[in-house]
Amino acid sequence: MVVSSNAQQKAAISLFQGLDFFADEVSFMENTVQNQLTADNVSLLIVADDADKTEEPLRTLLATAGQKNIPIVTFATMVEIGEIIELGNASTKIVSLNKGKSYIGTVKNTLNQAEDAPKEERER
């Protein structure tokens, strides 16, 4: 997981692609990410790709991201995201880049999309 300011987005995406999430989980979750997310210059939050890696980071950071109007980019599918995010965070902007299919919307739309997804997608 990587937090990025406007000037660092390309570098952040490159760093994210080479990140071993579990090896860096403690330092990223408890220190770097949480501290950077509360900084004034943060404009983008990039989150891990698998639902099991994405669930806790999203739950932990979503409220702060929503308060500061920071969009979230993830490689999880919108179905996975819809299954792990509560409606209480419906105003947070979220983008999925899964399998090259970009989807931009709010969490509320994401949950609706998850409900409308084909059965095989929901069961993935």
N, C-alpha and C positions, 0 to 999 in steps of 0.2 A: 504494500500500500504506500502511496506517495501523495504528499500534499504539494501543490505547486502554486507559485504566483505567476502572473501573466508572462513575465520575462523568462520564466524557467520551465514552461510547459513542455517544450520539446525535450529538454534534458530530463525532466521528471518522467516522461513517458519512456524514454530510453532506460532509465534506472529501473522503472517498474518492470520492464520486460525481462530484466536479468535478476530480479529480486527473488530470493528464496524466502517465501512468506513465513514459514514456521521458524526458521533460524533467526529471523529478524523481528519476530512477533512482539517480544517483550519491549525491546528498545523503540520500535515503531509505535506500538499501541500506547505504552505508558508514558513515553517521553516525547520523542520527536513529533509524531503526528498530532497528539493532543496539544502540545505547545504551539506548533505551527498553525494548527487550525484556529486557535484563538488570536493569532496575529492579524493585524489589519490588512496586510497585503495578500492574503490568500484568496484565490479566485476559483480554484478547481480542486476537487478531491478525486483521486483515482483509487479504485478499490479492486481487490483480487478477483480472479475469474471464477473459481468454483464456489458453489453455494455454501459448502461447509467452511470455506475460508472467508466467505463474504458476510455471513450472517452476523457474527458478533461485532466485527468492525462497523457494519452498517448500523446495527442497533446502538452501539456505543457513540458513534459520531454523528448520527442523523439529526439529533436535536440541535446540536451546535451548528451544523451545516445549515439547517433550516432557519435558525435565528439569524445567521449572518448572510443568508441568501447565497450560499456557496453551492453551485451545482456539483453533482456527483457523477463520475464516469466509471462504468464497470464493464467487465467482460462476462459477467454472469448474464444468463438469459433473463428477459423481462418476466418470464414465468417464475423463475427462481426468486427474483427480486420481489415479485408480488406475493410470494408465499412467506417471505420473512420480514416484511415491513408492515407495521401497523397503520391503520387509517389515520391515527392521530398525527402523523407526519405528512399529511396529504399535500402540503404546499411545497415540499422539497422538490427541486428539479433534479431529475435523474436521466442519464443517457446510457443505453446499452450498446456496446459495439460488438456484441456476440455474433460470430460467423459472418461478419461483414454487413449485417443488417442493423443499420443505425436506427434507433428509436429515441425520440426526445419527447418527454412528457412529464407529468407530475406523478407522484406515487399513487394518487387516486386513480389516474388513468391506467397506470401499470397494473393495479389490482384488478381493474375491469378487464384489461387485456388478458391477465392470467386466467380469469374466470371464463373468458370467451375462447381460450386457446383450445386446439384440438386435444382430445383425450390423451393421445400418445405424448404430446408436448407436456401436459400437466404431470404425467407420470414419470417423466425423465428424471 
